[in-house]
Amino acid sequence: MKLRPPASAASTLQKGFISCSLPVISLGLVLLLGIAYAVLQYVVIPKIGDGVGEETSSYTLGQWEGVIECEATGPSSALEQPRTILVEDGSIVMERGDIEEFYRVTDDGTTIPRDMSLRFEWWHGVVRGSKVIVQGWYTEGGDRVKPISFDGAFEEGGLYMEGKRGPRKCTISAHPVG
Protein backbone atom coordinates (compact mmCIF):
# COMPACT_ATOMS: atom_id res chain seq x y z
CA MET A 1 0.00 0.00 0.00
CA LYS A 2 1.34 3.40 -1.00
CA LEU A 3 1.39 6.21 1.44
CA ARG A 4 0.08 9.41 0.04
CA PRO A 5 0.53 12.75 1.62
CA PRO A 6 -2.67 14.43 2.61
CA ALA A 7 -4.20 16.64 -0.13
CA SER A 8 -3.39 19.74 1.86
CA ALA A 9 0.35 18.88 1.97
CA ALA A 10 0.56 18.44 -1.85
CA SER A 11 -1.30 21.69 -2.33
CA THR A 12 1.10 23.46 0.04
CA LEU A 13 4.14 22.09 -1.82
CA GLN A 14 2.77 23.30 -5.16
CA LYS A 15 2.01 26.74 -3.77
CA GLY A 16 5.52 26.93 -2.30
CA PHE A 17 7.08 25.98 -5.63
CA ILE A 18 5.03 28.57 -7.51
CA SER A 19 5.67 31.36 -5.03
CA CYS A 20 9.41 30.57 -5.09
CA SER A 21 9.59 30.16 -8.89
CA LEU A 22 7.90 33.42 -9.87
CA PRO A 23 10.51 35.71 -8.27
CA VAL A 24 13.33 33.62 -9.77
CA ILE A 25 11.75 33.72 -13.24
CA SER A 26 11.07 37.46 -12.91
CA LEU A 27 14.66 38.12 -11.88
CA GLY A 28 15.91 36.11 -14.86
CA LEU A 29 13.73 38.08 -17.27
CA VAL A 30 14.89 41.39 -15.81
CA LEU A 31 18.53 40.34 -16.16
CA LEU A 32 17.97 39.16 -19.75
CA LEU A 33 16.25 42.43 -20.70
CA GLY A 34 19.04 44.42 -19.06
CA ILE A 35 21.70 42.56 -21.03
CA ALA A 36 19.76 43.05 -24.30
CA TYR A 37 19.39 46.79 -23.58
CA ALA A 38 23.11 47.13 -22.86
CA VAL A 39 24.04 45.36 -26.08
CA LEU A 40 21.73 47.61 -28.12
CA GLN A 41 22.95 50.79 -26.44
CA TYR A 42 26.65 50.13 -26.54
CA VAL A 43 27.15 47.89 -29.56
CA VAL A 44 24.35 48.25 -32.12
CA ILE A 45 22.66 51.68 -31.91
CA PRO A 46 24.75 54.69 -33.02
CA LYS A 47 24.55 57.67 -30.70
CA ILE A 48 24.54 61.37 -31.46
CA GLY A 49 27.98 62.64 -30.43
CA ASP A 50 29.92 59.51 -31.39
CA GLY A 51 32.47 59.93 -34.12
CA VAL A 52 33.66 63.39 -33.10
CA GLY A 53 37.15 63.98 -34.37
CA GLU A 54 37.04 61.19 -36.97
CA GLU A 55 38.56 61.58 -40.41
CA THR A 56 37.32 64.73 -42.15
CA SER A 57 39.14 64.46 -45.48
CA SER A 58 35.98 63.56 -47.44
CA TYR A 59 34.21 66.88 -46.79
CA THR A 60 34.84 70.58 -46.26
CA LEU A 61 34.29 72.23 -42.86
CA GLY A 62 32.20 75.38 -42.77
CA GLN A 63 28.98 76.62 -44.34
CA TRP A 64 27.14 74.58 -46.97
CA GLU A 65 24.22 75.75 -49.13
CA GLY A 66 21.60 73.25 -50.15
CA VAL A 67 18.03 72.44 -51.04
CA ILE A 68 15.49 70.26 -49.26
CA GLU A 69 12.92 68.60 -51.54
CA CYS A 70 9.92 66.82 -50.03
CA GLU A 71 7.10 64.90 -51.67
CA ALA A 72 3.48 66.00 -51.46
CA THR A 73 1.44 64.49 -48.67
CA GLY A 74 -2.30 64.78 -47.99
CA PRO A 75 -3.46 68.34 -48.70
CA SER A 76 0.13 69.70 -48.74
CA SER A 77 1.90 70.15 -52.06
CA ALA A 78 5.51 69.16 -52.72
CA LEU A 79 8.14 71.30 -51.01
CA GLU A 80 11.44 72.70 -52.27
CA GLN A 81 13.30 75.16 -50.03
CA PRO A 82 16.89 76.37 -49.54
CA ARG A 83 18.85 75.37 -46.43
CA THR A 84 22.12 76.65 -44.94
CA ILE A 85 23.99 73.89 -43.13
CA LEU A 86 27.00 74.23 -40.84
CA VAL A 87 29.49 71.36 -41.02
CA GLU A 88 31.95 71.20 -38.13
CA ASP A 89 34.52 68.59 -37.18
CA GLY A 90 32.35 65.53 -36.45
CA SER A 91 28.99 67.33 -36.44
CA ILE A 92 26.40 68.98 -38.66
CA VAL A 93 23.76 71.59 -37.71
CA MET A 94 20.90 73.41 -39.44
CA GLU A 95 18.95 76.18 -37.70
CA ARG A 96 16.12 78.26 -39.13
CA GLY A 97 13.54 80.57 -37.57
CA ASP A 98 13.36 81.75 -33.95
CA ILE A 99 16.32 79.68 -32.74
CA GLU A 100 17.18 81.75 -29.64
CA GLU A 101 13.63 81.27 -28.35
CA PHE A 102 13.79 77.59 -29.32
CA TYR A 103 16.94 77.12 -27.20
CA ARG A 104 15.35 79.00 -24.27
CA VAL A 105 12.07 77.05 -24.35
CA THR A 106 13.70 73.64 -24.91
CA ASP A 107 16.59 73.97 -22.44
CA ASP A 108 19.15 74.10 -25.27
CA GLY A 109 17.34 71.51 -27.36
CA THR A 110 17.21 68.84 -24.65
CA THR A 111 13.48 68.95 -23.79
CA ILE A 112 11.16 69.10 -26.78
CA PRO A 113 7.48 69.84 -26.00
CA ARG A 114 4.62 68.44 -28.06
CA ASP A 115 3.45 71.91 -29.16
CA MET A 116 5.27 75.24 -29.54
CA SER A 117 3.88 78.53 -30.85
CA LEU A 118 7.21 79.68 -32.31
CA ARG A 119 8.28 78.87 -35.87
CA PHE A 120 11.58 77.02 -36.23
CA GLU A 121 13.44 74.16 -37.84
CA TRP A 122 16.43 72.72 -35.98
CA TRP A 123 18.44 69.61 -36.61
CA HIS A 124 21.79 68.31 -35.59
CA GLY A 125 23.78 65.21 -36.32
CA VAL A 126 27.06 63.39 -36.40
CA VAL A 127 29.58 62.76 -39.13
CA ARG A 128 31.43 59.44 -39.16
CA GLY A 129 33.97 59.34 -41.94
CA SER A 130 31.77 60.29 -44.89
CA LYS A 131 28.45 59.12 -43.32
CA VAL A 132 25.94 61.54 -41.76
CA ILE A 133 23.07 60.90 -39.31
CA VAL A 134 20.71 63.81 -38.49
CA GLN A 135 17.78 64.22 -36.07
CA GLY A 136 15.71 67.30 -35.26
CA TRP A 137 12.34 69.04 -35.01
CA TYR A 138 10.31 71.75 -36.71
CA THR A 139 6.95 73.53 -36.63
CA GLU A 140 5.03 74.51 -39.73
CA GLY A 141 1.35 75.15 -40.41
CA GLY A 142 0.48 74.87 -36.70
CA ASP A 143 1.94 74.52 -33.24
CA ARG A 144 2.59 70.76 -33.36
CA VAL A 145 6.31 69.92 -33.14
CA LYS A 146 7.24 67.39 -35.84
CA PRO A 147 10.34 65.17 -36.06
CA ILE A 148 13.11 65.26 -38.66
CA SER A 149 15.35 62.28 -39.38
CA PHE A 150 17.89 62.01 -42.23
CA ASP A 151 20.93 59.97 -43.08
CA GLY A 152 23.31 60.14 -45.98
CA ALA A 153 26.89 60.80 -46.96
CA PHE A 154 29.43 63.22 -48.35
CA GLU A 155 30.00 62.07 -51.95
CA GLU A 156 31.73 63.64 -54.96
CA GLY A 157 32.13 67.03 -53.25
CA GLY A 158 28.50 67.23 -52.07
CA LEU A 159 26.30 66.21 -49.16
CA TYR A 160 23.34 63.98 -50.00
CA MET A 161 20.77 62.82 -47.44
CA GLU A 162 17.32 61.29 -47.45
CA GLY A 163 14.77 60.68 -44.74
CA LYS A 164 11.64 62.19 -43.27
CA ARG A 165 10.56 65.68 -42.30
CA GLY A 166 7.36 65.07 -40.38
CA PRO A 167 5.24 62.73 -42.52
CA ARG A 168 7.02 63.60 -45.78
CA LYS A 169 9.82 61.70 -47.50
CA CYS A 170 12.56 64.20 -48.36
CA THR A 171 16.02 64.55 -49.85
CA ILE A 172 18.68 67.14 -49.13
CA SER A 173 21.57 68.03 -51.39
CA ALA A 174 24.21 70.64 -50.46
CA HIS A 175 27.64 71.93 -51.50
CA PRO A 176 30.25 73.95 -49.60
CA VAL A 177 30.13 77.74 -49.93
CA GLY A 178 33.15 79.27 -51.60
Summary of the structure (lengths in Angstrom):
residues: 178
radius of gyration: 26.2
end to end distance: 100.2
largest distance: 100.2
contacts: 460
relative contact order: 0.15
helix: 25%
strand: 42%
